[in-house]
Each structure stands twice: as C-alpha cells, then as structure tokens.
Amino acid sequence: MLQTSARLLRLLSLLQTRRDWPGADLADRLGVSARTVRRDVDKLRELGYPVQATTGTFGGYRLGAGAALPPLLLDDEEAVAVAVGLRTAAGGAVTGIEETSVRALTKLEQILPARLRRRVHALNAATVQIPLAGPTVDADVLTVIAAACRDQDRLRFDYRNHDGTASVRSTEPYRMVNWGRRWYLVAFDRDRADWRTFRVDRIVPRTPVGPRFTPREPPAADLADYVAHRVSTAPWPHQATVRVHADAAALTARLPRSVGSIEAAGDGVSLLRTGADRIDSLAVYLGMLGADFEVLDPPELVAAVRALADRYARATPTP
C-alpha cells in the first residue's frame, strides 16, 4: 500500500485525468478502502484542491474549479510538453495569450529541474519559427467552444460565411480541429439537420450556452480527414473531378490533405476531387501531379488544360 503522501499525489493525478471518478474505482486504483479515499479527499480539500462529491447510483468525485489555482501535478514529459506549448503559443495564431504565455513559461522554467530545463532550452535554441500570415482566433472564443464540446452543451453563435453572408447557427458542438493557423469546429447544425464545419475565427458565440444534448454518431471516425475533405472542396468557387493514373495510396502519400479527396477507382487509377479559386490555377496544379490524368468535370477546366498544353507546345518548338 502506498504511504499517505504518495497516495495523495496518486489520487490527485487520477482526479486530473478524468472528469468524474466513482469512489469504488479510486479505491481499487489506490488499493485502499472507500473510507480511506474519503479521508484522502478531505486532506486534498484542506490543501486547497476543490474536490467535489458527485451524486448518483454509486457516487464519486470530481476535481472542480476553486477560488485559487492549486499546484498542478505534472510528470517530466508533461512539464516539457507544457513548456514547449507555451513557447509556441507566444507566437501562434491565438490572440490575447502571447504575453500571458511568456509569463507562464517564465514561472514554469524557474521550477523545472535542471535536466528538464536543459531539454526545453535546447529545443528553443535549435528552433527558428517562421511567422505565418493567416487568421487569428480569440482565446476566449476557443475556451467557450471547447467547454461546450466537453460538457455537451448546445452552442448558438453568429457566423460569417466565406462570402461575407451573416447568419445565426444553433449547433451541437462535437470537436475542434486545428490545421496550421486555422481552427475548425465540427458540429451538428440543428436548423439544417446535418453536420457542418465552421471556421472558428468567423464565430461569435452567444452565451449562455445550453441546454445539454445527447451526443450523435460523429460524421467520420477520422475528423482530421473529414475536415480536410470539407475544407479542400466546399469553399472553392471552382471544383473539379479528375481521373489520375496513379495508385490511390501512393497519391495520398505524395499530396497534402488540403488538395482534396482521393479514392481508388480501379487498378492503378485514382479519382481526385479538388478545388481552387481560379480555373487556370487548377490547370497548372494538375500538370504538376507527376502522372497522367483526365479531367472529368467541369468543361471549363478541360478547355483551360488544352490551352495550357498548346502554350507549352509553342514554348518548346521542335529543332
């Protein structure tokens, strides 16, 4: 059996990993009785940790929010991950947290053991970050959306489409997906009775959130692929379907997710669905696939590819 001090740390670590813990599960994990768990919870409360008792058939415990922030329990890898994350956040795409990220990082580095501090400093010294242009997201908006996803609360918000059209959406938020400097919300749109992908930098939440909803089956097992497909095709004014004479797996490995969706269409043949803001951009990109292809749709792209082929032919006359 763990000694009392070690057991308290273990109990605190367990409470930080899950939202709700049945008392019997905690007792089993710690190898003690339910009565000992109750005493240890009381000791954590005396130390400033807001451990709440939950009701239900079996009862349990939850680490809630208190008036002051108690010390966090981090292992070595978690501490390094937090330090690296704070360093990245100081120059990232989330507005309003740059200065606070630097302050938090300074406090963390002051208490890191020397071995961990060397790892963090080595990574920082060897890394050069290139500033990227793109949309920024308000940290408060991210917090509201993340809490609604976690607590399964309905979320209403004002939304601005890519063409500038404004609307009010009533959703059941599921997950947020981070893609470079862009954040996307995957949610069930109640008014449209279908799953939708929303740019978070175009969202203005309406609070309070709620009521609670019963989670639905998500639109895909891999939400990263789901968002990549939706983002790469839906917003573009010009969309195309192309038959590529290359294996689907090889083509997927070579092309970034942002290109579009790729599916097998026979032995050594793939079907590529992609989009762009200009037809001539699509024509140029297809010529860089490194494989033969046939444009199935739209007819405007067929004409653009033929015009580009003629231009290339004129640029390389036969000696």
N, C-alpha and C positions, 0 to 999 in steps of 0.2 A: 504494500500500500504506500502511496506517496505521502511524504511528510506534508504538514499543513501548508507551509509556504509554497512548496512546489505544486501542491494540489490546487491552491488558489490561482496560481498562474495558468495551470492547465484548464481550470474551469473558465477563467477569463478568455483564454484562447478559443475555447469551444463556443462561448457565447458570441464571440466576434465573427465566427464563420457562418452562422446561420441565424435567420430572423427569430425563429421560435424553437425552443428545445423542451420536449417533455421531460419532467423531473426524473422519470424512470430511465430515460436514455442517458441523461447526465450521470446518474448514479452508476449505470452499467459501464459507461466510458471511464469513469474515475475509480471504479472498483470499491465504492463505498455505499452506505445506505442512503435512502431518501432523506432521512433525518439529518445526516451529515451534510448532504447537499444544501438543505435549508440553512444550516448553520453557516456554511461557507458563503452562501449568497448574502446572508446578513453581514458577514465580515467585508464582503466586497462593497456593500452599500455604505458601511462605515468609512471605507476608503474613498468614497465619492463616486463609485460606479452606479449609475441608475438602473439597477436590475429590477425589472417589473415582473410580477407574477401574472400569468395568463390563466384564464378560466377555460373550462371545457371538461370533457369526459375524464381526461387524465391529468389535466393541469400542467403547467410548465413555467418556463422563464424566458424572458426577452431582455436584451440589453437595449435600453431606451436612451432617449436624449435627456440630459440633465441641464442644470443651470450653468455648470462649468465643464470644461473638457478635461476628463481624467487622463492619466497617462495611457498611451496605446502600447499594446504588446506586439512587437514585430520580431520575426526571426531575421537572420542575416540576409537571406535572399530578398525578403520583403522590404527591409530597410534600404537595400541597394536599389530595388525597383522604384521605391517611393522617391529616392534622391534623383534618379535618372528622369523619372516622370516630372518632377518639379522643375528640373533644368529644362526639359523640353517645353513645358507649359509656359515658361518665362518668355519664350519667343514663338509661341504657337498661334493657333487660329482662334482661340477662345479669348474674348476681350474681357478686360476688367480684373484679370488674375495675374498679370505679369509681375507687378510689384509684390503682391502677397505671396506669389510663388517663390520669389527670391528671398523674402523674409523667412518663409517656412524652411527653405533649403538651408539657409544660414543656421537656423536653430538646430536642424537635424544634423548637419555636419559637425556642430560643436559637441554633440554627444555620441557620434559614431565611434566605435572602436577604431584604433589606428589601422588595423588590417582592412576594414571596410572603407575607411576614408581614403586609403590609397587606391582602392579599386574605383571608387567614384571619381577621384581626381584624375586618374589615368584615362578613364573614358572621356571625361570632359576635355582634357588636354589634347587628346588624339582626335577629337571630333570637331569638324567645322560645319556649321549649319548654314545652308543657302536660304536666304529669305525668299519665300514663295508668295506670289500675288494670288489673291483669291478672297472669297467672302469670309467674314469673321462671324463668330457665334457668341452671343451673350451668355456668360456663365450662369446667370440666374435662370435663363430660359432652359439651359441644359438640365439644371437641377430640378426644375418643375416637371419637365418631361420625364426624366429618369425616375423621379418619385412616383409619378402616375403609372409608369410601366411596372415598377416594383410592386406597388400596392393595388394594381388592377383597378384604377380609378378612371372613369371616363374623363376625356380631355376635350374641351372646346377651345378653339383658337381662331384668330383672324389669320388668313393665309393669302399670300400674293403669288400668283402663278408666274411662270417664266415670261408670259406676255404682258404682265402687269395687272391682270384681272384680279380683283379682290373678292374674297368670299369668306364665309364663316363655316368652319367644319366642326362636326361633332363626331368624335372618334373613340375607339377603344385602343389605346396605345399598346404596342407589343414590345418592340425593341428599337434601339437606336443603332445605326451602323455608321462608323467613322471611315471615310475614304479620303485620305490625304487631308486637305484643309476643309473638306465638306463633311457635314453631318446630315444624316437622313433618318427620318422617323418612319418605321413600318407600322401601320395602324389600320384597323378596320374602320372604314368610313360608314357611319350608321345611315346617313342620308342617301348614300349611293349603294349601300348594301354590298360593298366589295372592299377588298384590300387595296390600299393606296400607299405610295411612297411620297413623303413630303420633305422638302429641303428645310432644315431646322433654322437656317438664317432668314427664312421667309415667314417664320411662325411667330405670332404674338399670342401667348397663352391668355385665356380668360380664366380668372380664378374667382371663387374656389373651384377645385376640381371635384369630380364625383357625379353620381353615386358609383358604387362598386359594380363591376360587371363580371360575368362568368367567362373565363378565357376560351377562345375558339381555337380550332386547329390552325396552326400557322400556315401561311401561304406556301412555304417551302421549308425543307429541312436545313438547307444551307442559305441563310439570309444574305450572306455576302454575295453569292452568285445571283440571288433573286434581285437584290438592289442593283448589281452591276448590269443585269439584263434590262431592268426597267429604265435605268438612267441612260444607258447607251443607245436606246432606241426611241423611247416615248417622247422626249422633249424636242427631237430634231425635226425641223420642217421638211427635210428630205430623208426618206427611209428607203432602203434597198434590200433586195434578196438576191444573193449571189451563190451560184454553184461553184465550189472551188475543188480542183482536182488535187486534193491532199487529204491525208488521214486526219480525222477529227481530233484525235488525241494529240497528234504532233502539232496541228494548227493551234489548238488551245494552249499548248505549252509555249508556243512562239509568240502569240499575240497577247497583249494586255486585256484584262477583263473589260476595260472601257470601250473596246472596239465593238462589241455586241455579243450576240449569242451564236454558238457554233454547235451543230448537231450532225451526227453521221447520216449520210444519205446513200449508202451503198459501199461497195468495196473500194477503198481509197478515195472516196468522194465525200465532201462535206457541204453543208448548207450554212451559209453565213448571212445573218440578218444584222444590218448595221445602219448607221445614220450619220448625217452631217448637216451643217447649216448651209452648205453650198454643194450643188451637183458636181462642179468641177473638182472640188476637194475630194469627193468620193472617188472620182475617176482617177485622180493622181494616187490616192492611197491604194486602190485595188492593184495598180501597176507595181506596187512595192510588196505585194504578198509573197513573191518568190514562187508562185505556182500559177498554172493556167487556170482560167476562170471563165464563167459565162454569166452575164447579167440577166436575171430572170425578170426583174422589176426594179425601177419604173422605166418606161420607154425613154424618158429624158436622159437617164444615165447611159443607156445604150448609145444614144447619139453623142453624148459627151465623151465616152470611151473611144468611139470611132474617130471623132475629131482630134482627140489627143494622139491616137495611133497615126493618123495622117500627118500631124505636126512632127512627131518623132521621125516618121519616114522621110519627110522633107529635110529634117536636120541631119540625116545621115545618108547622103546621096551615094550611089554606087560609083566607085572609082572608074 
